[in-house]
């Protein structure tokens, strides 16, 4: 006796999970769509849209546009994050630049790095917030490009050491992309789309394969051709270990192994040359406490007696510009707090005591200052008559009245801050160049060295940048991180041309083999898949229409259910799946 319609309906519903499992075993997923839906919509149970066929576009125009916007935002954020992380060498300058404009100290550089890293992570995981992230990336890149355009040169320099490894990363990424590219290539019904997608993919891939042919890095050198490590010159002493331009800072630089000391000199109103980088005293002293109405007054307009009243170290503990103040013990913190503004004589005597080279920028006093016109003469008086330093230890940087200075003291090592022709430099008796690191060029450094003109690069504090200067042949660098760079015994990323060629060739070969295997696999797999006829997919058990599932409450239309022992079956409907089930005995 046949079963009633009610019992048959219950049987159908009771077998719902079994039916779903069996259907999905025969169902071809779209991993790309499912992944996007899961990552950006948290709908991991989403399988396929209605009317979507393999090889056809699975998204609406709005969704395609949104995905394109996501990709653009992702790469813009990636570029900015890489740009700002490579600019770490100049974070301190950026923070002090903001201090000068805003009037208060805050580590803006670190905040910007954290925000960009957080937004990059966010855009890599979630689609929500794409416009915020895109706006941030474009705005931050545009503003920094305008205010700090030299950092783009730093970005280009970074490629000289990271390019070999970025090449490997790019090839790896293209190898991973071969899976979805091959999957959709073999499922597309239109030849034009196939040609476009495969053509673009192969163009990018072969470009990456051949990029090393035009790649240049001074750190790819034959064994035995690497020159000596650049001499380290402490930038305002050791500003990571003690407050800049103080006797303690210079003492720490000597202890860390610095072979030279760099500083900045200003002349007080009563003619005492002292050390101060800024035009005012606001940043590195407590002038706001001692002379609250003179915080914007030029430092040169203070007398030496007034300057002696100021603390030149307390700011270091409160602002902690390099994040190192917390590592100081009580005794060191006491030393820092008691630092005062040093004179040029004290600085030169310390350098003479330890046989260190010195180089300094000289700030001309403003109009109305008693030494506005005799500033060079006053500095020479200190060098010759008041300090114990030997003139040969001094790299004379000021360009004003260079001929007069050369005539008065020919033992001074004439140093230029401008990159000029060899002939011009020799006419001015220049023996050293003091250049920003963004001017780094192995060819130029070698050219100057051939006529005994050495090159000093400033301010180099990151190991990768110091490594690049070392490989390029720079004779010395000015740095904030003496204690870190002194422990670098060889350049990072250093390799021989043979080692690099092996890395490049093996990477390309392995990538080509894997990509070929992926395409062969998908070609073989698609040949063995069921074919489509109109809007129906044919299986050995019969045709069934495309379907959509989202939750366990989905309703599945089942056309027929053959049960062993039944003498009749329900009439089937067109375009619905035919599934055979056996009820439990």
Secondary structure, 3 states (H helix, E strand, C coil): CCCCHHHHHHHHHHCHHHHHHHHHHCCCCCHHHHHHHHHHHCCCCCCCCCCCCCCCCCCCHHHHHHHHHHHHHHHHHHHHHHHHHHHHHHHHHHHHHHHHHHCCCCCHHHHHHHHHHHHHHHHHHCCCCHHHHHHHHHHHHHHHHHHCCCHHHHHHHHHHHHHHHHHHHHHHHHHHHHHHHHHHHHHCCCHHHHHHHHHHHHHHHHHHHHHHHHCCCCCECCCCCCCCCCEEEEECCCCCCCCCCCHHHHHHHHHCCCCEEEEEEEECCCCCEEECCCCECCCCCCHHHHCCCCCCCEHHHCCHHHHCCCCCCHHHHHHCCCCCHHHCCHHHHHHHHCCCCCEHHHHHHHHHHCCCEEEEEECCCCCCCCCCCCHHHHHHHHHHHHCCCCHHHEEECCCCCHHHHHHHCCCCEEEECCCCCHHHHHHCCCCEEEEEHHHCCHHHHHHHHCCCCEEEEECCCCHHHHHHHHHHCCCEEEECCHHHHCCCCCCCCCECHHHHHHHHHHHHHHHHHHHHHHHHHHHHHHHCCCCEECCEEEECCEEEECCCCCCCCCCCCCCEEECCCCCCCCCCCCCCCEEECCCCC
